[in-house]
Protein backbone atom coordinates (compact mmCIF):
# COMPACT_ATOMS: atom_id res chain seq x y z
CA UNK A 1 0.00 0.00 0.00
CA UNK A 2 1.15 3.54 -0.77
CA UNK A 3 0.74 6.65 1.36
CA UNK A 4 1.47 10.35 1.34
CA UNK A 5 2.57 12.43 4.29
CA UNK A 6 1.62 16.11 4.11
CA UNK A 7 4.72 17.87 5.45
CA UNK A 8 4.98 21.04 3.34
CA UNK A 9 3.24 23.41 5.76
CA UNK A 10 4.95 26.49 7.19
CA UNK A 11 4.24 25.48 10.78
CA UNK A 12 3.25 29.01 11.78
CA UNK A 13 1.44 27.80 14.90
CA UNK A 14 4.69 26.23 16.13
CA UNK A 15 6.79 29.36 15.93
CA UNK A 16 9.45 30.08 17.13
CA UNK A 17 10.33 26.37 16.84
CA UNK A 18 9.75 26.52 13.08
CA UNK A 19 11.73 29.70 12.48
CA UNK A 20 14.76 27.60 11.60
CA UNK A 21 13.36 24.14 10.90
CA UNK A 22 10.28 22.53 9.31
CA UNK A 23 7.45 21.42 11.56
CA UNK A 24 8.08 17.83 10.40
CA UNK A 25 11.35 17.89 12.35
CA UNK A 26 9.91 19.32 15.57
CA UNK A 27 10.40 16.71 18.28
CA UNK A 28 8.12 15.07 20.78
CA UNK A 29 10.59 13.94 23.39
CA UNK A 30 13.51 12.75 21.28
CA UNK A 31 11.56 11.79 18.17
CA UNK A 32 10.56 14.02 15.26
CA UNK A 33 6.99 14.28 14.07
CA UNK A 34 8.10 12.92 10.70
CA UNK A 35 9.65 9.79 12.20
CA UNK A 36 6.52 9.19 14.29
CA UNK A 37 4.34 9.45 11.17
CA UNK A 38 6.58 7.14 9.15
CA UNK A 39 6.70 4.60 11.97
CA UNK A 40 2.92 4.73 12.30
CA UNK A 41 2.50 3.93 8.61
CA UNK A 42 5.16 1.22 8.66
CA UNK A 43 3.31 -0.49 11.52
CA UNK A 44 0.38 -0.94 9.13
CA UNK A 45 2.54 -2.49 6.39
CA UNK A 46 2.80 0.67 4.29
CA UNK A 47 6.18 0.48 2.59
CA UNK A 48 5.94 3.18 -0.07
CA UNK A 49 5.55 6.78 1.03
CA UNK A 50 5.79 10.12 -0.75
CA UNK A 51 6.35 13.26 1.34
CA UNK A 52 5.71 16.78 0.09
CA UNK A 53 8.20 19.42 1.21
CA UNK A 54 8.44 23.23 1.10
CA UNK A 55 9.52 24.95 4.32
CA UNK A 56 13.21 24.08 4.97
CA UNK A 57 12.83 21.23 2.50
CA UNK A 58 16.54 20.42 2.45
CA UNK A 59 16.48 19.63 6.15
CA UNK A 60 13.78 17.01 5.62
CA UNK A 61 15.60 15.47 2.66
CA UNK A 62 18.87 15.33 4.63
CA UNK A 63 17.08 13.84 7.65
CA UNK A 64 15.65 11.03 5.54
CA UNK A 65 19.03 10.31 3.94
CA UNK A 66 20.73 10.25 7.33
CA UNK A 67 18.19 7.65 8.49
CA UNK A 68 18.30 5.59 5.26
CA UNK A 69 14.62 6.39 4.64
CA UNK A 70 13.82 4.29 7.72
CA UNK A 71 14.22 1.14 5.65
CA UNK A 72 11.36 1.75 3.22
CA UNK A 73 10.77 3.30 -0.20
CA UNK A 74 10.37 7.06 0.34
CA UNK A 75 9.96 9.64 -2.42
CA UNK A 76 9.89 13.44 -2.25
CA UNK A 77 7.35 15.75 -3.87
CA UNK A 78 9.20 19.06 -4.17
CA UNK A 79 7.06 22.15 -3.54
CA UNK A 80 9.96 24.49 -2.78
CA UNK A 81 8.96 26.96 -5.52
CA UNK A 82 5.28 27.16 -4.55
CA UNK A 83 3.38 25.54 -1.72
CA UNK A 84 0.36 23.90 -3.35
CA UNK A 85 -2.13 23.47 -0.48
CA UNK A 86 -3.52 20.01 0.24
CA UNK A 87 -5.39 19.47 -3.00
CA UNK A 88 -2.62 20.82 -5.20
CA UNK A 89 -0.03 18.83 -3.28
CA UNK A 90 -2.01 15.66 -3.86
CA UNK A 91 -2.57 16.47 -7.55
CA UNK A 92 1.18 16.87 -8.07
CA UNK A 93 1.56 13.22 -6.94
CA UNK A 94 -1.04 11.76 -9.30
CA UNK A 95 1.56 9.74 -11.26
CA UNK A 96 2.84 8.23 -8.01
CA UNK A 97 -0.61 6.87 -7.21
CA UNK A 98 -1.47 5.53 -10.66
CA UNK A 99 -3.46 2.30 -10.54
CA UNK A 100 -6.62 1.05 -8.91
CA UNK A 101 -5.63 0.54 -5.28
CA UNK A 102 -6.70 3.02 -2.57
CA UNK A 103 -3.95 5.04 -0.90
CA UNK A 104 -3.65 6.87 2.40
CA UNK A 105 -2.95 10.51 3.27
CA UNK A 106 -1.55 11.34 6.72
CA UNK A 107 -0.81 14.80 8.17
CA UNK A 108 2.65 15.00 9.70
CA UNK A 109 1.43 17.09 12.66
CA UNK A 110 -1.02 14.62 14.16
CA UNK A 111 -0.43 11.93 16.75
CA UNK A 112 -2.91 9.06 16.91
CA UNK A 113 -3.35 5.34 17.46
CA UNK A 114 -6.15 5.19 14.88
CA UNK A 115 -6.52 1.69 13.42
CA UNK A 116 -5.69 2.16 9.74
CA UNK A 117 -6.61 -1.43 8.86
CA UNK A 118 -10.16 -0.92 10.15
CA UNK A 119 -10.36 2.39 8.35
CA UNK A 120 -9.28 0.75 5.10
CA UNK A 121 -11.91 -1.98 5.50
CA UNK A 122 -14.55 0.68 6.12
CA UNK A 123 -13.45 2.51 2.99
CA UNK A 124 -13.56 -0.58 0.79
CA UNK A 125 -16.94 -1.73 2.12
CA UNK A 126 -18.49 1.72 1.68
CA UNK A 127 -17.53 1.85 -2.02
CA UNK A 128 -16.63 5.51 -1.54
CA UNK A 129 -14.21 7.53 -3.62
CA UNK A 130 -12.73 8.83 -0.35
CA UNK A 131 -13.08 8.13 3.37
CA UNK A 132 -12.20 10.77 5.96
CA UNK A 133 -11.26 10.05 9.55
CA UNK A 134 -13.39 12.20 11.86
CA UNK A 135 -14.21 12.53 15.53
CA UNK A 136 -16.29 14.50 18.02
CA UNK A 137 -14.15 17.43 19.14
CA UNK A 138 -14.35 21.21 19.26
CA UNK A 139 -13.16 23.02 16.16
CA UNK A 140 -14.02 26.14 14.19
CA UNK A 141 -15.08 24.24 11.07
CA UNK A 142 -17.05 21.02 10.84
CA UNK A 143 -17.82 18.54 8.10
CA UNK A 144 -21.49 17.55 8.01
CA UNK A 145 -22.50 13.92 7.48
CA UNK A 146 -25.89 12.25 7.20
CA UNK A 147 -27.07 9.21 9.15
CA UNK A 148 -25.35 6.95 6.61
CA UNK A 149 -21.97 8.65 7.20
CA UNK A 150 -22.03 10.38 3.80
CA UNK A 151 -20.52 13.87 3.44
CA UNK A 152 -23.27 16.42 2.79
CA UNK A 153 -21.78 19.77 3.77
CA UNK A 154 -19.58 22.01 5.87
CA UNK A 155 -20.08 24.59 8.61
CA UNK A 156 -17.95 27.49 9.85
CA UNK A 157 -18.74 27.98 13.52
CA UNK A 158 -17.14 31.45 13.65
CA UNK A 159 -19.10 32.97 10.78
CA UNK A 160 -22.15 30.72 10.81
CA UNK A 161 -21.63 29.93 7.13
CA UNK A 162 -23.10 26.59 6.04
CA UNK A 163 -22.42 24.88 2.73
CA UNK A 164 -24.80 22.11 1.73
CA UNK A 165 -23.10 20.09 -0.97
CA UNK A 166 -25.48 17.13 -1.20
CA UNK A 167 -29.22 16.77 -0.75
CA UNK A 168 -30.18 15.00 2.45
CA UNK A 169 -33.66 14.29 3.81
CA UNK A 170 -32.58 13.76 7.41
CA UNK A 171 -30.50 15.51 10.04
CA UNK A 172 -26.83 16.30 9.47
CA UNK A 173 -24.19 15.59 12.11
CA UNK A 174 -21.02 17.68 12.59
CA UNK A 175 -17.63 16.01 12.93
CA UNK A 176 -14.10 17.37 12.98
CA UNK A 177 -11.66 16.12 10.37
CA UNK A 178 -8.65 14.26 11.81
CA UNK A 179 -6.10 14.70 9.01
CA UNK A 180 -6.22 11.09 7.79
CA UNK A 181 -7.95 10.07 4.57
CA UNK A 182 -8.08 7.07 2.25
CA UNK A 183 -8.66 7.83 -1.42
CA UNK A 184 -9.25 5.96 -4.66
CA UNK A 185 -7.00 7.01 -7.57
CA UNK A 186 -10.05 7.83 -9.70
CA UNK A 187 -10.25 11.10 -7.77
CA UNK A 188 -7.52 12.56 -9.99
CA UNK A 189 -9.85 12.68 -13.00
CA UNK A 190 -12.12 15.09 -11.12
CA UNK A 191 -9.45 17.55 -10.01
CA UNK A 192 -9.58 21.17 -11.21
CA UNK A 193 -7.10 22.73 -13.62
CA UNK A 194 -5.77 24.87 -10.77
CA UNK A 195 -2.42 23.96 -9.25
CA UNK A 196 -3.22 25.31 -5.79
CA UNK A 197 -6.45 24.27 -4.05
CA UNK A 198 -7.84 22.64 -0.90
CA UNK A 199 -8.62 18.93 -0.90
CA UNK A 200 -11.53 19.58 1.48
CA UNK A 201 -13.11 21.93 -1.05
CA UNK A 202 -12.62 19.22 -3.66
CA UNK A 203 -14.38 16.68 -1.43
CA UNK A 204 -17.30 19.04 -0.92
CA UNK A 205 -17.62 19.61 -4.66
CA UNK A 206 -17.43 15.89 -5.43
CA UNK A 207 -19.86 14.92 -2.68
CA UNK A 208 -22.76 16.23 -4.77
CA UNK A 209 -22.45 13.29 -7.17
CA UNK A 210 -19.97 10.93 -5.50
CA UNK A 211 -19.84 9.05 -2.23
CA UNK A 212 -17.48 10.62 0.33
CA UNK A 213 -17.70 8.77 3.65
CA UNK A 214 -16.42 9.20 7.18
CA UNK A 215 -14.65 6.84 9.55
CA UNK A 216 -15.45 7.73 13.15
CA UNK A 217 -12.66 7.03 15.61
CA UNK A 218 -13.71 8.65 18.88
CA UNK A 219 -12.27 5.74 20.85
CA UNK A 220 -8.82 6.34 19.42
CA UNK A 221 -6.21 8.62 20.90
CA UNK A 222 -5.68 11.71 18.72
CA UNK A 223 -3.92 15.05 19.03
CA UNK A 224 -3.13 17.96 16.74
CA UNK A 225 0.55 18.60 17.47
CA UNK A 226 0.70 21.60 15.14
CA UNK A 227 0.65 24.18 17.94
CA UNK A 228 3.02 24.99 20.78
CA UNK A 229 0.66 24.35 23.68
CA UNK A 230 0.07 20.78 22.51
CA UNK A 231 3.71 19.64 22.62
CA UNK A 232 3.80 18.82 26.35
CA UNK A 233 0.44 17.08 26.03
CA UNK A 234 1.82 15.14 23.06
CA UNK A 235 4.68 13.75 25.15
CA UNK A 236 2.23 12.41 27.72
CA UNK A 237 0.02 10.99 25.00
CA UNK A 238 2.91 9.26 23.29
CA UNK A 239 3.91 7.62 26.53
CA UNK A 240 0.50 6.08 27.06
CA UNK A 241 -0.41 5.12 23.51
CA UNK A 242 0.03 1.47 22.68
CA UNK A 243 2.07 2.07 19.55
CA UNK A 244 5.33 0.39 18.64
CA UNK A 245 7.30 3.61 18.38
C-alpha positions in Angstrom: 0.0 0.0 0.0 1.2 3.5 -0.8 0.7 6.6 1.4 1.5 10.4 1.3 2.6 12.4 4.3 1.6 16.1 4.1 4.7 17.9 5.4 5.0 21.0 3.3 3.2 23.4 5.8 5.0 26.5 7.2 4.2 25.5 10.8 3.2 29.0 11.8 1.4 27.8 14.9 4.7 26.2 16.1 6.8 29.4 15.9 9.4 30.1 17.1 10.3 26.4 16.8 9.7 26.5 13.1 11.7 29.7 12.5 14.8 27.6 11.6 13.4 24.1 10.9 10.3 22.5 9.3 7.5 21.4 11.6 8.1 17.8 10.4 11.4 17.9 12.3 9.9 19.3 15.6 10.4 16.7 18.3 8.1 15.1 20.8 10.6 13.9 23.4 13.5 12.7 21.3 11.6 11.8 18.2 10.6 14.0 15.3 7.0 14.3 14.1 8.1 12.9 10.7 9.6 9.8 12.2 6.5 9.2 14.3 4.3 9.5 11.2 6.6 7.1 9.1 6.7 4.6 12.0 2.9 4.7 12.3 2.5 3.9 8.6 5.2 1.2 8.7 3.3 -0.5 11.5 0.4 -0.9 9.1 2.5 -2.5 6.4 2.8 0.7 4.3 6.2 0.5 2.6 5.9 3.2 -0.1 5.5 6.8 1.0 5.8 10.1 -0.7 6.3 13.3 1.3 5.7 16.8 0.1 8.2 19.4 1.2 8.4 23.2 1.1 9.5 24.9 4.3 13.2 24.1 5.0 12.8 21.2 2.5 16.5 20.4 2.4 16.5 19.6 6.2 13.8 17.0 5.6 15.6 15.5 2.7 18.9 15.3 4.6 17.1 13.8 7.7 15.7 11.0 5.5 19.0 10.3 3.9 20.7 10.3 7.3 18.2 7.6 8.5 18.3 5.6 5.3 14.6 6.4 4.6 13.8 4.3 7.7 14.2 1.1 5.7 11.4 1.7 3.2 10.8 3.3 -0.2 10.4 7.1 0.3 10.0 9.6 -2.4 9.9 13.4 -2.2 7.4 15.8 -3.9 9.2 19.1 -4.2 7.1 22.1 -3.5 10.0 24.5 -2.8 9.0 27.0 -5.5 5.3 27.2 -4.5 3.4 25.5 -1.7 0.4 23.9 -3.3 -2.1 23.5 -0.5 -3.5 20.0 0.2 -5.4 19.5 -3.0 -2.6 20.8 -5.2 0.0 18.8 -3.3 -2.0 15.7 -3.9 -2.6 16.5 -7.5 1.2 16.9 -8.1 1.6 13.2 -6.9 -1.0 11.8 -9.3 1.6 9.7 -11.3 2.8 8.2 -8.0 -0.6 6.9 -7.2 -1.5 5.5 -10.7 -3.5 2.3 -10.5 -6.6 1.0 -8.9 -5.6 0.5 -5.3 -6.7 3.0 -2.6 -3.9 5.0 -0.9 -3.6 6.9 2.4 -3.0 10.5 3.3 -1.6 11.3 6.7 -0.8 14.8 8.2 2.6 15.0 9.7 1.4 17.1 12.7 -1.0 14.6 14.2 -0.4 11.9 16.7 -2.9 9.1 16.9 -3.4 5.3 17.5 -6.1 5.2 14.9 -6.5 1.7 13.4 -5.7 2.2 9.7 -6.6 -1.4 8.9 -10.2 -0.9 10.2 -10.4 2.4 8.4 -9.3 0.7 5.1 -11.9 -2.0 5.5 -14.5 0.7 6.1 -13.5 2.5 3.0 -13.6 -0.6 0.8 -16.9 -1.7 2.1 -18.5 1.7 1.7 -17.5 1.8 -2.0 -16.6 5.5 -1.5 -14.2 7.5 -3.6 -12.7 8.8 -0.4 -13.1 8.1 3.4 -12.2 10.8 6.0 -11.3 10.0 9.6 -13.4 12.2 11.9 -14.2 12.5 15.5 -16.3 14.5 18.0 -14.2 17.4 19.1 -14.4 21.2 19.3 -13.2 23.0 16.2 -14.0 26.1 14.2 -15.1 24.2 11.1 -17.1 21.0 10.8 -17.8 18.5 8.1 -21.5 17.6 8.0 -22.5 13.9 7.5 -25.9 12.3 7.2 -27.1 9.2 9.2 -25.3 7.0 6.6 -22.0 8.7 7.2 -22.0 10.4 3.8 -20.5 13.9 3.4 -23.3 16.4 2.8 -21.8 19.8 3.8 -19.6 22.0 5.9 -20.1 24.6 8.6 -17.9 27.5 9.8 -18.7 28.0 13.5 -17.1 31.4 13.7 -19.1 33.0 10.8 -22.2 30.7 10.8 -21.6 29.9 7.1 -23.1 26.6 6.0 -22.4 24.9 2.7 -24.8 22.1 1.7 -23.1 20.1 -1.0 -25.5 17.1 -1.2 -29.2 16.8 -0.8 -30.2 15.0 2.5 -33.7 14.3 3.8 -32.6 13.8 7.4 -30.5 15.5 10.0 -26.8 16.3 9.5 -24.2 15.6 12.1 -21.0 17.7 12.6 -17.6 16.0 12.9 -14.1 17.4 13.0 -11.7 16.1 10.4 -8.7 14.3 11.8 -6.1 14.7 9.0 -6.2 11.1 7.8 -7.9 10.1 4.6 -8.1 7.1 2.2 -8.7 7.8 -1.4 -9.3 6.0 -4.7 -7.0 7.0 -7.6 -10.0 7.8 -9.7 -10.3 11.1 -7.8 -7.5 12.6 -10.0 -9.8 12.7 -13.0 -12.1 15.1 -11.1 -9.5 17.6 -10.0 -9.6 21.2 -11.2 -7.1 22.7 -13.6 -5.8 24.9 -10.8 -2.4 24.0 -9.3 -3.2 25.3 -5.8 -6.4 24.3 -4.0 -7.8 22.6 -0.9 -8.6 18.9 -0.9 -11.5 19.6 1.5 -13.1 21.9 -1.1 -12.6 19.2 -3.7 -14.4 16.7 -1.4 -17.3 19.0 -0.9 -17.6 19.6 -4.7 -17.4 15.9 -5.4 -19.9 14.9 -2.7 -22.8 16.2 -4.8 -22.5 13.3 -7.2 -20.0 10.9 -5.5 -19.8 9.0 -2.2 -17.5 10.6 0.3 -17.7 8.8 3.7 -16.4 9.2 7.2 -14.6 6.8 9.5 -15.5 7.7 13.2 -12.7 7.0 15.6 -13.7 8.6 18.9 -12.3 5.7 20.9 -8.8 6.3 19.4 -6.2 8.6 20.9 -5.7 11.7 18.7 -3.9 15.1 19.0 -3.1 18.0 16.7 0.5 18.6 17.5 0.7 21.6 15.1 0.6 24.2 17.9 3.0 25.0 20.8 0.7 24.3 23.7 0.1 20.8 22.5 3.7 19.6 22.6 3.8 18.8 26.3 0.4 17.1 26.0 1.8 15.1 23.1 4.7 13.8 25.2 2.2 12.4 27.7 0.0 11.0 25.0 2.9 9.3 23.3 3.9 7.6 26.5 0.5 6.1 27.1 -0.4 5.1 23.5 0.0 1.5 22.7 2.1 2.1 19.6 5.3 0.4 18.6 7.3 3.6 18.4 
